[in-house]
Amino acid sequence: MYVRNTNRRGLRVWQPVRDGVRHGDNGASCGQCFQIACDAQTDNNGGWCNPPRVHFDMAEPAWLQIGVYQGGIIPVLYQRVMCSKQGGVRFTITGFNYYELVLISNVGGSGSVASAWVQGTSTNRVPMSRNWGANWQSLAGIAGQALTFGVTTTGGQTIVFQNVVPVNWVFGMSFMSNLQFTY
């Protein structure tokens, strides 16, 4: 993934992208980390999301490290890298009554979640399904219970976050664990 960036006189410039989203994979790459650089050797071949081209959403400050704001559609080369995160994995719970939508974020290691389950203090484990990106849903009816989550990353590591959410939670709250993925 070495490319020339014409803004840097042919020097190879790398820009780390944290929490990158590649369009075309239903958000499954949400949270993954990449190194990305402009590909000065390729034209845009017709525009956005032109299969099999990968489309990255990047924050403007990150983009400005490798391109110019007026550049528009810029072909890039990329490679996945391990994510290094500060703090533990975070769980943000939204939804209502019997529908829970949980954003699982700040995931280190591979950076993305392959599967998840939830268990309340008075329910069995319930598998969760990907809603989109890093949002996982269940119809478990777990309100009013302390919650334990099991999360497996795309790197194959599984962690059980025992009682990471206390019994007095309400929809809209976020909780950070003291555990983090390493691969």
Backbone as JSON Lines, residues from 0, in Angstrom:
{"i":0,"aa":"M","n":[0.81,-1.18,0.0],"ca":[0.0,0.0,0.0],"c":[0.86,1.25,0.0]}
{"i":1,"aa":"Y","n":[1.95,1.23,-0.65],"ca":[2.75,2.44,-0.78],"c":[2.33,3.15,-2.04]}
{"i":2,"aa":"V","n":[2.03,4.42,-1.93],"ca":[1.64,5.2,-3.09],"c":[2.33,6.55,-3.04]}
{"i":3,"aa":"R","n":[2.31,7.2,-4.15],"ca":[2.83,8.56,-4.2],"c":[1.71,9.53,-3.92]}
{"i":4,"aa":"N","n":[1.99,10.51,-3.13],"ca":[1.05,11.6,-2.89],"c":[1.68,12.81,-3.56]}
{"i":5,"aa":"T","n":[1.06,13.28,-4.64],"ca":[1.66,14.37,-5.41],"c":[1.74,15.66,-4.62]}
{"i":6,"aa":"N","n":[0.97,15.79,-3.54],"ca":[1.06,16.97,-2.69],"c":[2.34,16.96,-1.87]}
{"i":7,"aa":"R","n":[3.01,15.82,-1.79],"ca":[4.21,15.68,-0.96],"c":[5.45,15.37,-1.8]}
{"i":8,"aa":"R","n":[5.45,15.81,-3.06],"ca":[6.59,15.63,-3.95],"c":[7.03,14.17,-4.1]}
{"i":9,"aa":"G","n":[6.05,13.3,-4.22],"ca":[6.37,11.91,-4.47],"c":[6.72,11.1,-3.24]}
{"i":10,"aa":"L","n":[6.72,11.7,-2.06],"ca":[6.99,10.93,-0.84],"c":[5.8,10.02,-0.53]}
{"i":11,"aa":"R","n":[6.09,8.91,0.08],"ca":[5.02,8.0,0.46],"c":[4.44,8.46,1.79]}
{"i":12,"aa":"V","n":[3.17,8.81,1.79],"ca":[2.53,9.38,2.96],"c":[1.44,8.44,3.44]}
{"i":13,"aa":"W","n":[1.52,8.04,4.69],"ca":[0.51,7.17,5.3],"c":[-0.38,7.97,6.21]}
{"i":14,"aa":"Q","n":[-1.63,7.69,6.22],"ca":[-2.55,8.32,7.16],"c":[-3.34,7.23,7.85]}
{"i":15,"aa":"P","n":[-3.21,7.09,9.18],"ca":[-4.04,6.12,9.87],"c":[-5.49,6.6,9.9]}
{"i":16,"aa":"V","n":[-6.42,5.7,9.68],"ca":[-7.83,6.02,9.74],"c":[-8.44,5.14,10.81]}
{"i":17,"aa":"R","n":[-8.91,5.75,11.86],"ca":[-9.56,4.98,12.92],"c":[-11.05,4.98,12.67]}
{"i":18,"aa":"D","n":[-11.69,3.89,13.0],"ca":[-13.13,3.77,12.85],"c":[-13.56,4.04,11.42]}
{"i":19,"aa":"G","n":[-12.8,3.53,10.48],"ca":[-13.14,3.7,9.08],"c":[-14.37,2.89,8.71]}
{"i":20,"aa":"V","n":[-15.13,3.37,7.76],"ca":[-16.29,2.64,7.26],"c":[-16.09,2.45,5.77]}
{"i":21,"aa":"R","n":[-16.02,1.19,5.35],"ca":[-15.96,0.88,3.93],"c":[-17.38,0.6,3.49]}
{"i":22,"aa":"H","n":[-17.86,1.35,2.55],"ca":[-19.23,1.13,2.07],"c":[-19.27,-0.11,1.19]}
{"i":23,"aa":"G","n":[-20.38,-0.79,1.23],"ca":[-20.55,-1.99,0.43],"c":[-20.48,-3.25,1.28]}
{"i":24,"aa":"D","n":[-20.23,-3.12,2.58],"ca":[-20.18,-4.31,3.44],"c":[-21.21,-4.24,4.57]}
{"i":25,"aa":"N","n":[-22.27,-3.45,4.36],"ca":[-23.34,-3.27,5.35],"c":[-22.82,-2.8,6.69]}
{"i":26,"aa":"G","n":[-21.74,-2.07,6.67],"ca":[-21.19,-1.51,7.89],"c":[-20.38,-2.48,8.72]}
{"i":27,"aa":"A","n":[-20.15,-3.69,8.22],"ca":[-19.41,-4.68,9.02],"c":[-17.99,-4.23,9.34]}
{"i":28,"aa":"S","n":[-17.44,-3.34,8.54],"ca":[-16.09,-2.86,8.81],"c":[-16.07,-1.66,9.75]}
{"i":29,"aa":"C","n":[-17.22,-1.24,10.21],"ca":[-17.3,-0.1,11.12],"c":[-16.44,-0.36,12.35]}
{"i":30,"aa":"G","n":[-15.52,0.55,12.61],"ca":[-14.63,0.4,13.75],"c":[-13.26,-0.12,13.39]}
{"i":31,"aa":"Q","n":[-13.11,-0.72,12.23],"ca":[-11.8,-1.23,11.84],"c":[-10.84,-0.08,11.59]}
{"i":32,"aa":"C","n":[-9.56,-0.34,11.72],"ca":[-8.53,0.68,11.51],"c":[-7.77,0.35,10.23]}
{"i":33,"aa":"F","n":[-7.43,1.4,9.51],"ca":[-6.75,1.26,8.22],"c":[-5.62,2.25,8.13]}
{"i":34,"aa":"Q","n":[-4.66,1.94,7.29],"ca":[-3.72,2.92,6.8],"c":[-4.16,3.2,5.38]}
{"i":35,"aa":"I","n":[-4.19,4.46,5.03],"ca":[-4.76,4.84,3.74],"c":[-3.9,5.92,3.11]}
{"i":36,"aa":"A","n":[-3.81,5.91,1.8],"ca":[-3.03,6.91,1.07],"c":[-3.69,7.14,-0.28]}
{"i":37,"aa":"C","n":[-3.48,8.33,-0.82],"ca":[-4.0,8.63,-2.15],"c":[-3.29,7.77,-3.18]}
{"i":38,"aa":"D","n":[-4.02,7.34,-4.2],"ca":[-3.44,6.58,-5.29],"c":[-3.34,7.5,-6.5]}
{"i":39,"aa":"A","n":[-2.17,8.09,-6.68],"ca":[-1.97,9.05,-7.76],"c":[-1.89,8.37,-9.12]}
{"i":40,"aa":"Q","n":[-1.85,7.05,-9.16],"ca":[-1.7,6.32,-10.41],"c":[-3.03,5.92,-11.03]}
{"i":41,"aa":"T","n":[-4.16,6.17,-10.35],"ca":[-5.46,5.69,-10.8],"c":[-6.43,6.85,-10.95]}
{"i":42,"aa":"D","n":[-7.28,6.81,-11.99],"ca":[-8.32,7.83,-12.07],"c":[-9.55,7.31,-11.33]}
{"i":43,"aa":"N","n":[-10.64,8.08,-11.34],"ca":[-11.79,7.69,-10.52],"c":[-12.73,6.71,-11.22]}
{"i":44,"aa":"N","n":[-12.47,6.37,-12.47],"ca":[-13.25,5.35,-13.19],"c":[-14.75,5.52,-13.03]}
{"i":45,"aa":"G","n":[-15.25,6.72,-13.07],"ca":[-16.69,6.91,-13.11],"c":[-17.33,7.37,-11.81]}
{"i":46,"aa":"G","n":[-16.6,7.55,-10.75],"ca":[-17.2,8.16,-9.58],"c":[-17.31,7.3,-8.35]}
{"i":47,"aa":"W","n":[-18.15,7.73,-7.45],"ca":[-18.34,7.13,-6.13],"c":[-18.72,5.66,-6.2]}
{"i":48,"aa":"C","n":[-18.31,4.93,-5.23],"ca":[-18.78,3.57,-4.97],"c":[-18.85,2.74,-6.24]}
{"i":49,"aa":"N","n":[-17.88,2.87,-7.09],"ca":[-17.87,2.2,-8.36],"c":[-17.3,0.8,-8.14]}
{"i":50,"aa":"P","n":[-18.16,-0.24,-8.03],"ca":[-17.65,-1.58,-7.73],"c":[-16.56,-1.98,-8.71]}
{"i":51,"aa":"P","n":[-15.51,-2.6,-8.25],"ca":[-15.29,-3.08,-6.88],"c":[-14.57,-2.07,-5.98]}
{"i":52,"aa":"R","n":[-14.55,-0.81,-6.36],"ca":[-13.86,0.2,-5.56],"c":[-14.46,0.28,-4.16]}
{"i":53,"aa":"V","n":[-13.59,0.45,-3.17],"ca":[-14.01,0.63,-1.79],"c":[-14.17,2.11,-1.53]}
{"i":54,"aa":"H","n":[-15.18,2.46,-0.76],"ca":[-15.5,3.85,-0.44],"c":[-15.29,4.05,1.06]}
{"i":55,"aa":"F","n":[-14.42,4.95,1.43],"ca":[-14.17,5.26,2.84],"c":[-14.83,6.58,3.2]}
{"i":56,"aa":"D","n":[-15.45,6.63,4.37],"ca":[-15.87,7.9,4.96],"c":[-14.78,8.3,5.93]}
{"i":57,"aa":"M","n":[-14.27,9.5,5.76],"ca":[-13.19,9.98,6.63],"c":[-13.54,11.35,7.17]}
{"i":58,"aa":"A","n":[-13.12,11.61,8.39],"ca":[-13.25,12.95,8.95],"c":[-12.35,13.89,8.16]}
{"i":59,"aa":"E","n":[-12.79,15.13,8.0],"ca":[-12.02,16.09,7.21],"c":[-10.59,16.28,7.7]}
{"i":60,"aa":"P","n":[-10.33,16.37,9.02],"ca":[-8.94,16.53,9.44],"c":[-8.05,15.36,9.01]}
{"i":61,"aa":"A","n":[-8.57,14.14,9.03],"ca":[-7.79,12.99,8.58],"c":[-7.57,13.08,7.07]}
{"i":62,"aa":"W","n":[-8.61,13.43,6.34],"ca":[-8.51,13.51,4.89],"c":[-7.47,14.55,4.48]}
{"i":63,"aa":"L","n":[-7.45,15.68,5.18],"ca":[-6.53,16.75,4.81],"c":[-5.07,16.38,5.0]}
{"i":64,"aa":"Q","n":[-4.81,15.26,5.71],"ca":[-3.43,14.8,5.85],"c":[-2.91,14.15,4.56]}
{"i":65,"aa":"I","n":[-3.82,13.7,3.69],"ca":[-3.38,13.01,2.47],"c":[-3.92,13.62,1.19]}
{"i":66,"aa":"G","n":[-4.9,14.49,1.27],"ca":[-5.5,15.06,0.07],"c":[-5.88,16.5,0.29]}
{"i":67,"aa":"V","n":[-6.44,17.09,-0.74],"ca":[-6.92,18.46,-0.64],"c":[-8.44,18.42,-0.57]}
{"i":68,"aa":"Y","n":[-9.02,19.34,0.18],"ca":[-10.46,19.34,0.4],"c":[-11.23,19.42,-0.91]}
{"i":69,"aa":"Q","n":[-10.75,20.19,-1.87],"ca":[-11.44,20.36,-3.14],"c":[-11.24,19.17,-4.07]}
{"i":70,"aa":"G","n":[-10.54,18.16,-3.64],"ca":[-10.19,17.05,-4.5],"c":[-11.36,16.2,-4.96]}
{"i":71,"aa":"G","n":[-12.44,16.17,-4.18],"ca":[-13.59,15.36,-4.56],"c":[-13.3,13.88,-4.43]}
{"i":72,"aa":"I","n":[-13.63,13.11,-5.44],"ca":[-13.44,11.67,-5.43],"c":[-11.98,11.36,-5.7]}
{"i":73,"aa":"I","n":[-11.33,10.75,-4.74],"ca":[-9.91,10.45,-4.86],"c":[-9.7,8.95,-4.67]}
{"i":74,"aa":"P","n":[-9.14,8.26,-5.65],"ca":[-8.82,6.85,-5.47],"c":[-7.79,6.67,-4.35]}
{"i":75,"aa":"V","n":[-7.97,5.65,-3.56],"ca":[-7.04,5.39,-2.46],"c":[-6.61,3.93,-2.46]}
{"i":76,"aa":"L","n":[-5.49,3.7,-1.84],"ca":[-5.03,2.36,-1.52],"c":[-5.09,2.25,-0.01]}
{"i":77,"aa":"Y","n":[-5.32,1.06,0.51],"ca":[-5.47,0.91,1.95],"c":[-5.04,-0.47,2.4]}
{"i":78,"aa":"Q","n":[-4.79,-0.57,3.7],"ca":[-4.56,-1.87,4.33],"c":[-5.08,-1.8,5.75]}
{"i":79,"aa":"R","n":[-5.61,-2.91,6.23],"ca":[-6.08,-2.98,7.61],"c":[-4.91,-3.08,8.55]}
{"i":80,"aa":"V","n":[-5.05,-2.44,9.71],"ca":[-4.05,-2.5,10.77],"c":[-4.79,-2.73,12.09]}
{"i":81,"aa":"M","n":[-4.05,-3.17,13.1],"ca":[-4.64,-3.36,14.42],"c":[-5.04,-2.01,15.01]}
{"i":82,"aa":"C","n":[-6.12,-2.01,15.77],"ca":[-6.6,-0.79,16.43],"c":[-6.06,-0.73,17.85]}
{"i":83,"aa":"S","n":[-5.55,0.4,18.21],"ca":[-5.12,0.64,19.59],"c":[-6.09,1.65,20.18]}
{"i":84,"aa":"K","n":[-6.8,1.27,21.2],"ca":[-7.83,2.14,21.79],"c":[-7.48,2.48,23.22]}
{"i":85,"aa":"Q","n":[-7.89,3.65,23.65],"ca":[-7.75,4.08,25.03],"c":[-9.01,3.68,25.8]}
{"i":86,"aa":"G","n":[-8.86,3.13,26.98],"ca":[-10.02,2.75,27.78],"c":[-10.61,1.44,27.32]}
{"i":87,"aa":"G","n":[-11.74,1.1,27.91],"ca":[-12.39,-0.18,27.62],"c":[-13.44,-0.08,26.54]}
{"i":88,"aa":"V","n":[-14.02,-1.23,26.2],"ca":[-15.1,-1.31,25.23],"c":[-16.32,-0.59,25.81]}
{"i":89,"aa":"R","n":[-17.03,0.13,24.95],"ca":[-18.17,0.95,25.36],"c":[-19.47,0.37,24.8]}
{"i":90,"aa":"F","n":[-20.52,0.41,25.62],"ca":[-21.84,-0.07,25.23],"c":[-22.83,1.08,25.42]}
{"i":91,"aa":"T","n":[-23.5,1.49,24.34],"ca":[-24.51,2.54,24.39],"c":[-25.84,1.91,24.02]}
{"i":92,"aa":"I","n":[-26.81,2.02,24.91],"ca":[-28.09,1.32,24.73],"c":[-29.18,2.31,24.38]}
{"i":93,"aa":"T","n":[-29.79,2.1,23.22],"ca":[-30.96,2.87,22.82],"c":[-32.07,1.9,22.5]}
{"i":94,"aa":"G","n":[-33.23,2.41,22.14],"ca":[-34.37,1.56,21.83],"c":[-35.54,1.9,22.74]}
{"i":95,"aa":"F","n":[-36.4,0.93,22.97],"ca":[-37.56,1.13,23.84],"c":[-38.15,-0.23,24.17]}
{"i":96,"aa":"N","n":[-38.7,-0.35,25.37],"ca":[-39.38,-1.55,25.84],"c":[-38.68,-2.85,25.45]}
{"i":97,"aa":"Y","n":[-39.21,-3.55,24.43],"ca":[-38.69,-4.85,24.05],"c":[-37.76,-4.82,22.84]}
{"i":98,"aa":"Y","n":[-37.28,-3.64,22.49],"ca":[-36.33,-3.52,21.38],"c":[-35.09,-2.79,21.9]}
{"i":99,"aa":"E","n":[-33.97,-3.48,21.91],"ca":[-32.72,-2.9,22.37],"c":[-31.75,-2.79,21.21]}
{"i":100,"aa":"L","n":[-31.2,-1.6,21.05],"ca":[-30.18,-1.34,20.04],"c":[-28.93,-0.92,20.79]}
{"i":101,"aa":"V","n":[-27.86,-1.69,20.64],"ca":[-26.64,-1.46,21.41],"c":[-25.5,-1.14,20.45]}
{"i":102,"aa":"L","n":[-24.93,0.05,20.64],"ca":[-23.74,0.44,19.89],"c":[-22.54,-0.07,20.68]}
{"i":103,"aa":"I","n":[-21.78,-0.98,20.09],"ca":[-20.58,-1.53,20.72],"c":[-19.41,-0.8,20.08]}
{"i":104,"aa":"S","n":[-18.75,0.06,20.85],"ca":[-17.72,0.92,20.29],"c":[-16.44,0.9,21.11]}
{"i":105,"aa":"N","n":[-15.45,1.61,20.61],"ca":[-14.11,1.65,21.21],"c":[-13.5,0.25,21.3]}
{"i":106,"aa":"V","n":[-13.67,-0.5,20.22],"ca":[-13.21,-1.89,20.15],"c":[-11.78,-1.91,19.62]}
{"i":107,"aa":"G","n":[-10.84,-2.43,20.4],"ca":[-9.45,-2.54,19.99],"c":[-9.21,-3.79,19.17]}
{"i":108,"aa":"G","n":[-7.95,-4.12,18.95],"ca":[-7.58,-5.32,18.19],"c":[-8.01,-5.2,16.75]}
{"i":109,"aa":"S","n":[-8.86,-6.11,16.29],"ca":[-9.33,-6.06,14.91],"c":[-10.26,-4.89,14.67]}
{"i":110,"aa":"G","n":[-10.85,-4.35,15.74],"ca":[-11.66,-3.14,15.63],"c":[-13.12,-3.34,15.3]}
{"i":111,"aa":"S","n":[-13.51,-4.53,14.9],"ca":[-14.91,-4.74,14.54],"c":[-15.46,-6.01,15.16]}
{"i":112,"aa":"V","n":[-16.77,-6.02,15.33],"ca":[-17.47,-7.09,16.03],"c":[-18.04,-8.09,15.02]}
{"i":113,"aa":"A","n":[-17.79,-9.37,15.26],"ca":[-18.33,-10.44,14.41],"c":[-19.65,-10.97,14.96]}
{"i":114,"aa":"S","n":[-19.77,-11.05,16.29],"ca":[-21.01,-11.54,16.9],"c":[-21.11,-11.03,18.33]}
{"i":115,"aa":"A","n":[-22.33,-11.0,18.83],"ca":[-22.57,-10.53,20.19],"c":[-23.8,-11.21,20.76]}
{"i":116,"aa":"W","n":[-23.84,-11.31,22.08],"ca":[-25.03,-11.79,22.78],"c":[-25.2,-10.94,24.04]}
{"i":117,"aa":"V","n":[-26.42,-10.97,24.58],"ca":[-26.72,-10.24,25.8],"c":[-27.45,-11.17,26.76]}
{"i":118,"aa":"Q","n":[-27.22,-10.96,28.05],"ca":[-27.92,-11.73,29.07],"c":[-28.25,-10.79,30.22]}
{"i":119,"aa":"G","n":[-29.53,-10.78,30.59],"ca":[-29.96,-10.02,31.76],"c":[-29.88,-10.88,32.99]}
{"i":120,"aa":"T","n":[-30.03,-10.26,34.16],"ca":[-29.96,-11.01,35.41],"c":[-31.09,-12.01,35.55]}
{"i":121,"aa":"S","n":[-32.18,-11.83,34.82],"ca":[-33.28,-12.8,34.9],"c":[-33.69,-13.35,33.53]}
{"i":122,"aa":"T","n":[-32.75,-13.3,32.57],"ca":[-33.0,-13.91,31.25],"c":[-31.81,-14.78,30.86]}
{"i":123,"aa":"N","n":[-32.04,-15.65,29.91],"ca":[-30.96,-16.45,29.34],"c":[-30.18,-15.62,28.33]}
{"i":124,"aa":"R","n":[-29.05,-16.15,27.86],"ca":[-28.31,-15.5,26.79],"c":[-29.19,-15.41,25.55]}
{"i":125,"aa":"V","n":[-29.14,-14.25,24.92],"ca":[-29.91,-14.03,23.69],"c":[-28.93,-13.54,22.63]}
{"i":126,"aa":"P","n":[-28.81,-14.25,21.5],"ca":[-27.93,-13.76,20.43],"c":[-28.45,-12.43,19.9]}
{"i":127,"aa":"M","n":[-27.53,-11.56,19.56],"ca":[-27.89,-10.28,18.96],"c":[-27.59,-10.35,17.48]}
{"i":128,"aa":"S","n":[-28.28,-9.54,16.7],"ca":[-28.02,-9.48,15.26],"c":[-27.55,-8.08,14.89]}
{"i":129,"aa":"R","n":[-26.7,-8.02,13.85],"ca":[-26.2,-6.72,13.41],"c":[-27.35,-5.94,12.8]}
{"i":130,"aa":"N","n":[-27.55,-4.73,13.28],"ca":[-28.53,-3.83,12.69],"c":[-27.87,-3.13,11.5]}
{"i":131,"aa":"W","n":[-26.81,-2.43,11.75],"ca":[-25.94,-1.85,10.73],"c":[-24.69,-1.37,11.43]}
{"i":132,"aa":"G","n":[-23.56,-1.6,10.84],"ca":[-22.3,-1.12,11.41],"c":[-22.02,-1.74,12.75]}
{"i":133,"aa":"A","n":[-21.77,-0.9,13.74],"ca":[-21.44,-1.37,15.09],"c":[-22.67,-1.43,15.98]}
{"i":134,"aa":"N","n":[-23.86,-1.31,15.4],"ca":[-25.11,-1.39,16.15],"c":[-25.66,-2.81,16.12]}
{"i":135,"aa":"W","n":[-25.91,-3.35,17.3],"ca":[-26.42,-4.71,17.46],"c":[-27.76,-4.65,18.16]}
{"i":136,"aa":"Q","n":[-28.7,-5.49,17.74],"ca":[-30.06,-5.42,18.27],"c":[-30.53,-6.74,18.85]}
{"i":137,"aa":"S","n":[-31.49,-6.61,19.75],"ca":[-32.16,-7.8,20.28],"c":[-33.59,-7.43,20.62]}
{"i":138,"aa":"L","n":[-34.41,-8.43,20.74],"ca":[-35.81,-8.26,21.16],"c":[-36.0,-8.99,22.48]}
{"i":139,"aa":"A","n":[-35.0,-8.91,23.34],"ca":[-34.95,-9.74,24.56],"c":[-35.8,-9.21,25.71]}
{"i":140,"aa":"G","n":[-36.21,-7.95,25.67],"ca":[-36.96,-7.41,26.79],"c":[-36.13,-7.39,28.06]}
{"i":141,"aa":"I","n":[-34.98,-6.75,28.01],"ca":[-34.01,-6.81,29.11],"c":[-34.01,-5.56,29.98]}
{"i":142,"aa":"A","n":[-34.93,-4.63,29.75],"ca":[-34.98,-3.41,30.56],"c":[-35.17,-3.78,32.03]}
{"i":143,"aa":"G","n":[-34.53,-3.02,32.91],"ca":[-34.67,-3.24,34.34],"c":[-33.79,-4.34,34.9]}
{"i":144,"aa":"Q","n":[-32.84,-4.82,34.1],"ca":[-31.94,-5.88,34.55],"c":[-30.48,-5.43,34.36]}
{"i":145,"aa":"A","n":[-29.6,-5.9,35.21],"ca":[-28.17,-5.73,34.96],"c":[-27.83,-6.58,33.74]}
{"i":146,"aa":"L","n":[-26.92,-6.1,32.9],"ca":[-26.65,-6.77,31.63],"c":[-25.2,-7.21,31.51]}
{"i":147,"aa":"T","n":[-25.05,-8.41,30.95],"ca":[-23.76,-8.98,30.58],"c":[-23.77,-9.14,29.08]}
{"i":148,"aa":"F","n":[-22.68,-8.75,28.43],"ca":[-22.54,-8.92,26.99],"c":[-21.38,-9.85,26.69]}
{"i":149,"aa":"G","n":[-21.55,-10.69,25.69],"ca":[-20.47,-11.48,25.13],"c":[-20.21,-10.95,23.74]}
{"i":150,"aa":"V","n":[-18.96,-10.64,23.46],"ca":[-18.61,-10.04,22.16],"c":[-17.43,-10.8,21.58]}
{"i":151,"aa":"T","n":[-17.55,-11.16,20.3],"ca":[-16.45,-11.79,19.55],"c":[-16.09,-10.86,18.41]}
{"i":152,"aa":"T","n":[-14.8,-10.55,18.29],"ca":[-14.34,-9.67,17.23],"c":[-14.08,-10.47,15.95]}
{"i":153,"aa":"T","n":[-13.89,-9.73,14.86],"ca":[-13.54,-10.38,13.6],"c":[-12.14,-11.0,13.67]}
{"i":154,"aa":"G","n":[-11.36,-10.62,14.68],"ca":[-10.06,-11.24,14.91],"c":[-10.16,-12.57,15.64]}
{"i":155,"aa":"G","n":[-11.37,-12.93,16.11],"ca":[-11.59,-14.21,16.77],"c":[-11.49,-14.19,18.28]}
{"i":156,"aa":"Q","n":[-11.25,-13.04,18.88],"ca":[-11.15,-12.96,20.33],"c":[-12.54,-12.73,20.93]}
{"i":157,"aa":"T","n":[-12.86,-13.46,22.0],"ca":[-14.14,-13.31,22.7],"c":[-13.89,-12.82,24.11]}
{"i":158,"aa":"I","n":[-14.66,-11.83,24.53],"ca":[-14.63,-11.35,25.91],"c":[-16.07,-11.31,26.42]}
{"i":159,"aa":"V","n":[-16.26,-11.75,27.66],"ca":[-17.55,-11.63,28.34],"c":[-17.44,-10.43,29.28]}
{"i":160,"aa":"F","n":[-18.31,-9.47,29.09],"ca":[-18.34,-8.25,29.9],"c":[-19.42,-8.43,30.97]}
{"i":161,"aa":"Q","n":[-19.01,-9.03,32.07],"ca":[-19.93,-9.42,33.14],"c":[-20.51,-8.2,33.84]}
{"i":162,"aa":"N","n":[-21.84,-8.1,33.84],"ca":[-22.57,-7.02,34.53],"c":[-22.0,-5.64,34.22]}
{"i":163,"aa":"V","n":[-21.63,-5.4,32.96],"ca":[-21.07,-4.11,32.55],"c":[-22.12,-3.0,32.63]}
{"i":164,"aa":"V","n":[-23.4,-3.39,32.56],"ca":[-24.49,-2.42,32.66],"c":[-25.25,-2.7,33.96]}
{"i":165,"aa":"P","n":[-25.36,-1.72,34.85],"ca":[-26.05,-1.94,36.13],"c":[-27.57,-1.99,35.97]}
{"i":166,"aa":"V","n":[-28.24,-2.47,36.97],"ca":[-29.68,-2.67,36.93],"c":[-30.47,-1.38,36.72]}
{"i":167,"aa":"N","n":[-29.93,-0.23,37.11],"ca":[-30.67,1.03,37.03],"c":[-30.48,1.79,35.72]}
{"i":168,"aa":"W","n":[-30.05,1.15,34.68],"ca":[-29.83,1.82,33.39],"c":[-31.15,2.24,32.77]}
{"i":169,"aa":"V","n":[-31.06,3.23,31.89],"ca":[-32.19,3.64,31.06],"c":[-31.7,3.81,29.63]}
{"i":170,"aa":"F","n":[-32.62,3.75,28.69],"ca":[-32.25,3.9,27.28],"c":[-31.56,5.26,27.07]}
{"i":171,"aa":"G","n":[-30.5,5.24,26.29],"ca":[-29.73,6.44,26.0],"c":[-28.43,6.52,26.79]}
{"i":172,"aa":"M","n":[-28.24,5.63,27.75],"ca":[-27.02,5.65,28.57],"c":[-25.9,4.85,27.92]}
{"i":173,"aa":"S","n":[-24.65,5.22,28.26],"ca":[-23.46,4.52,27.81],"c":[-22.68,4.0,29.01]}
{"i":174,"aa":"F","n":[-22.03,2.86,28.8],"ca":[-21.25,2.24,29.87],"c":[-19.93,1.75,29.3]}
{"i":175,"aa":"M","n":[-18.84,2.05,30.01],"ca":[-17.53,1.61,29.56],"c":[-17.03,0.5,30.48]}
{"i":176,"aa":"S","n":[-16.52,-0.55,29.86],"ca":[-15.95,-1.65,30.62],"c":[-14.51,-1.32,30.95]}
{"i":177,"aa":"N","n":[-13.87,-2.19,31.73],"ca":[-12.44,-2.03,31.96],"c":[-11.65,-3.08,31.18]}
{"i":178,"aa":"L","n":[-12.31,-3.71,30.2],"ca":[-11.68,-4.74,29.37],"c":[-11.53,-4.23,27.94]}
{"i":179,"aa":"Q","n":[-10.5,-4.74,27.24],"ca":[-10.24,-4.32,25.88],"c":[-9.68,-5.5,25.05]}
{"i":180,"aa":"F","n":[-10.02,-5.52,23.77],"ca":[-9.53,-6.54,22.84],"c":[-8.09,-6.23,22.43]}
{"i":181,"aa":"T","n":[-7.32,-7.28,22.18],"ca":[-5.93,-7.1,21.8],"c":[-5.6,-7.66,20.42]}
{"i":182,"aa":"Y","n":[-6.48,-8.47,19.84],"ca":[-6.24,-8.99,18.5],"c":[-7.53,-9.17,17.75]}
